[in-house]
Amino acid sequence: MNSALDEYREVSPKGTVDFLYRLSDLVRGKSFLHLNAVRYGGGISEVLRRLVPMMVSLGVEARWEVLAGTQEYFTVVNRMLNALQGRDEKITAEMYHTYSSIIERNAKALKLDADMVMVHDHQPAGLVDYRTNGCWLWRCHLDLAQPQRPAWTFLRRSVLKYDAAIFSLSGFAQRLPIPKFLIYPSIDPLSPKNREMSRSEITHAIDRLGINRSKPMILQVGRFDRFKDPFGAIQAFRLVKKHQDCQLVLAGSGVMHDPEGEAVIAELREAAGDDGDIHIIQLPPEADLEINALQRSATVALQKSIKEGFGLTVSEAMWKGKPVVGSSAGGIAAQIVDGVTGYVVHTVEGAAFRIRHLLNNPGLMNRMGGMAREHVRRNFLITRQLSDDLTLLKLLSTS
């Protein structure tokens, strides 16, 4: 199966694949278990579907397990998600009991033995209470800079039982007495969402979505969530449209167990009114080719989030050679080299100004897009994340 890894020689930095082969010799035969909350929908699942087979191809006994939960449980963990990212949420003792009950049920059903166990985010974090062996790492993809204290207090009791914690940015972390690591998330350049597409494939997908290919497109991709600030994206677009004929596409790839999504979409449609240049597109959870085509067709990518994890839609767009205008939330600013691969902005007006500047300077857009793709190649590809995970397996596993 190593030939699959060889396919990355053309897209990753020179020497990367050979380094991975050498590194894999040091961990061959070790076991690595990933645990998260959903099989489909969301960036974690998307990467794990590609990362785990790559580990197996290198001789690691890699597995990926997913929690089985009730709708009540997913309602609770969604509230916890909001609270951990700073939103005021009321989470009752009964809700925490629901969480703990589902964790206990899954602990009895899942095989948790491995040399290294990486548990992603808060949903399965409580499984550490049932650990039997190996090194357990808590991989946090959330911004915990200012969590609601009761929610963090509850979660922290579990986090302290891990051997180490991994964060996407130093600013996301809380004070912990266990070792902490900083590892950027990544995108897979050969996945359906990021692979090269023919012109006919792109045209067919864009026409099917009902988008005008003759107008410049401002694109924001992301879950229909208030933290993504799609309403701010509409406001910025309207400021731009006063001066340039263009269109805005808000494309949301659905995430399972997201009860707020439908309400946000309804409010967005009301905010858009009868403006035919605002396209609100609700995509199924695995609409990878559609997102790929949208990002390749976009003139400028926008990410106007007010709260964000790492925000890999930024790297996805940059990989397709697009400059990105993004907020300073979460990992967005860590991906954009301001003034080189795009612009970091802090207000609606700032976003509109930078979008207009790019639309008025196509040569600048092309140069920025080229530098954006190279920046992603060197920092945010899955081959780099695979190297990081194998290094942790070598350094921290006990067998």
N, C-alpha and C positions, 0 to 999 in steps of 0.2 A: 504493500500500500504506500510505500515511500514515494512512489512516482507522483502521487497527489501533491505532496509537499514540493516536489520539483516544479510544479506549475507556478509557484510563487517566485521563482527566480527572476522572471521578467518584470515583476511589479514591486518587489521588495528591494531595499538597498543591497548593493553588491556584498556578497559574503554572508548574508543573513541565513540562507538555507543551509549552507555548509556548517555554520556555527550551531544551528539547531541539531543537526545530525551528531555533531561532537558532544553537545550538551546531553542529548538523549542517551548516549552511551553510559552516562553517570547515573541515570535514574531508571534504566530499563528493568522491567519487572516490578517496579513499585506501583502501588495502587493510589488512585486520586479520585475522590468523590466530590462532585458538585451537587449542592442542594439549593433549590429555589422554589418559588410559589406557583409558577405557571409554565406550561410547556410552549404556549403560543402567545404572542403579543408582548411587546416590550423589548428593549435593547438587550437585557440580560439573556433572555431565551434565544434571541437571534444569534448572539455570539456563541453561546454554549452549543447550539446545534452544529456549529462549525468547529469549535475549539476541541470538543471532546473527541470526535473522530480523528483529528490531527494528532492528539496525544496518543491514541490507540495505534495509529500508524507508526509512531516512534517507539513503540514497545512498552508504553505505560498502560497499566490496567485501569483505564479511566472509565468512570460511570457518571451518569447524571440522573438524579432522582427528583421528583416533583411532589410537593405536598398535595394531598387530597383534602379539600375543605368544603364546608357548606357555604351557602350564600350568606348566612349570618356571620360566619368567620371572615369572609372576604369584605363584608361591610365594616367589621371591626378593624381589620388591618388597613383598609382604606382610610378610616378615621385616624388610625395611628400614623399612617403616612403623612397626612396633613398636619397632625400635631407635631410630629418630629421635624417637619420643615417650617414650623413656626405659626401655623394657623391655630386659632382658638377653637378647640374641639372638646366636647364633653364626652369623656369615655368613662363609663361606669365600672364598678367592681364586677358586675355581672358580665360585661363585655370582656374584661380581662380573663374572667373564668372561662368564657367561650374560647378565647385564644388558647389558654392553657389546656383545655380539654382536647382541642383539635391537635395540638402538639403531641400530647400523650398518645392519642390514637394513632398518629402517624409514626411515632417512635416504635410502636409495637409492630407496625406493618412494614417499615423500611429496614433495609440492611444498611447499617451505619458503619460497619467496619471498613477501614481504609488506612493506609499509611498517612494520608493527608485528606482532611475533609474541609472543603471551602463552602461556607454557608452564606448565601447572598441575601443581604438586607434583613429587615425586621421580621418578615412573615414566618420564616422557619427558624429564627434565632434561638427560640426556646428549646430546640432539639439538643442543644449542648448538655442539657440536664441528663440526657440518656446516652452520653458518649461512653464507649467501651474501650477504645484504643485509638492510637494515632494522634497526629497533631491537628488541632481544630483551629481554623482561621475564620474570623468573621469578616466578610467582604461587604463593606458599606458603600452603596452607590448614591446615598442621599446627602443632602446638605444639612448637617446637624449643627450648624454654627449657632443657631438660636432656637432650639427646640422648646416646645411646651414642656415645662419641667416634670409634671406627673408622668407624661408618656415616656420621657427619657429615663426617669427614675425606674420605671417598670422594666424597660428594655435593658438598662445598664446592668441590672442584676444578672441577666443572662450573658451580656457581653464580657463581664469580668471573669467568666468561667472559660473563656477562650484562651488559647496560647498566644494569639496575636490578633490585631485588627488591621485591615487594609482600607485605606481611603483613597478616593480619586483626586482629592486636593487637600492640602494641609489646612485650608480654611474650613473644610467640612468637619474636621475632627473635634471631639471633646477630649478633655483631660482623662487619661486612663492610665492605670498602673501596669498595664501589659504592653509589650512591644507594639509599635505602630509602623506600618509601611505605607508608602505612597506609590500607587500604580495607576497610570492612566488607563481607562477603557480603550477599546479599539473597534475598528470596522474591518470587515473581510472584503478585500477588493475583488474577489472572485465570486462572491455570493450573488444571487439573483438581483439583489438591491443595488449592487455596486459594479457588476460586470459591465464590459463594453456592450453597447446596443447598436444595432444597425439603424440607419436613418429611417428605413421603412418601419421598423419596430417602434421607434419613438413616435413617428407620425401616427401610426395606427392607435397607439395608446392615448395620445393627446386628443385625437379626434373622437375617440370613444368616450372620453371624459367631457367632451363638449367645450373645449377651450379654444379660443381664437389664436391660431398660430401666427397671425400677422402683427399682433401687438406685443410690445415688451411685457414680460411677465415678472412680477415680484412674487416670490414663493415663500410661504412659511409652512413647514411640515412639522407636525407634532400632535400629540394627543389633544383632544378638545377638553382643555383643562384651564381653569382661570389662571393658574400659575404660568401658563405659556403665553398669557396676555394676547390672545387673538384680537381682542377689542382694541388694544393699543396698535396692533398691526393695521387694523382698518382705519384708525385715526391717522396714522402716518401715511397710509396710501392716499387718503383723501387730500392731504396736504400736497403730496406729489402730483396728484391728478389735476390740481389747479393749473399746473404748468406743463405737464406732459401727458400725452395720451398713452395710457398703459392699463394693465389689469393686475388684480391681486388674486392669488390662489391660496386659500387656506385648506390644506389637505391633512386630514387626520386619519392615521392608521389606528383603527379601534383596538382598545386593550380590554381583555376580558375583565368582568367584575368591576366595571367602572360606572356606578350608578349616576354620577353627576354629568356624564358626557352628553346625554340626550338633552338635558336642561341647557347646557352651554350652547349646543348647536342651535336650539330654538331661539335663544337670545341673540346669537350671532346672525341668524337669518333676519330677525327683526331689526338688528342694527344695520345690516346691509340694505334693507328695504328693497327698492326696485332697481338698484344699481346693477346693471348687467355686466359690469366689469369686475364685480366681486364674486368669485366662485368659491363656495363652501362645499368641499367634497369629502364626504364620509366614506372612507375606504374600509374594506374588511381587514382583519388583523394581519393577514399575510399578503398584502398587496405590494409585494416587493418590486415587481416589474413596473407597476404604475408609478411608484415613488421614484424609481430609477429614471423613468422617462420624464417625469415632471422636473426632477433636478437637472437633467441634461437639457431640458427645454427652457429652463428659467434664465432670465437675464440677470437678475440679482436675487440672492437668497437672503431671507430675513429671519432672524430668531429673536423675537421681542419678549422673551421670557422675563418674568419678575422673580421667579424662583425656578431653579433648575438643578438637576443632578449634574451630569457632565454635559449632556446635550450633544450626542454624537451626530445629530442631523447636520451640525456645522461641518464636521469632518466629511460626512457623506457628500455634501454639496461641494466642498473644496476639492475633494477627490475628482469630481466631475469638471473641475476647472472653473468654478464659479466663485467670485468674490462674495463674502458674507458680511452683512451689516447685522451686528448682534449686540445684545445688551451685555452688561457686566455680570449678569447673574450666573452663579454656579461655575461650570467649567467652560462656558462660552468664551470668555476672555482668555482662558488658557490655550484655546485652540487657535484663536485669531491673532495674528501678528498685526497690531494696529497700524494702518497705513501701508502695509505690505501685502497681506493676503485678504484684507477687508478692513472694516472699521468697527471699533467698539464704541457704542453710544449709550447715553444715560437717560434720554428723554424721547418722547414722540417726535418732537421738533428736530432733535439731533438725528434720529433715524431718517426722517424725511429729507433732511439736508444732504446726508451722505448718499441716499438712494438717488436723489436728483443729480448729484455730482457724478456718480457713476454712469447714469443714463446719458449724461451730456459728454462723457469721455469714453467712448468705446475702446480706444487704444489702451487706456488705463485699465479698463475692465479685463481685457485680454491678458495684460501683463500680470495683474493681480491674480487672475485665475490660474495662470501657469505656476506662479510661485506658491499659490495655495495648494495645488496638487502635490508639489514637491515637499512642502511642509508636512502634509499628511503622510507621504511615503516614509519620511524619516522619523515620524513620531507616533502615528496613530493607527498603524496596520496590525492585524491580528498576529502576524509573525513576531512582532515585538512583545505582545501580550503573552504569547506562547512561551517565549524565552523567559519572561518574568516568572510565569507559573512554574516552569521546570526548574528554575533557579531556586524558588522557594521550596519545591519538593526536595531538591538536593540538600539545601541548607537546614531545613527544619524537620523533615521526616525522621522517625526514630528507628526504622527497620533497616 
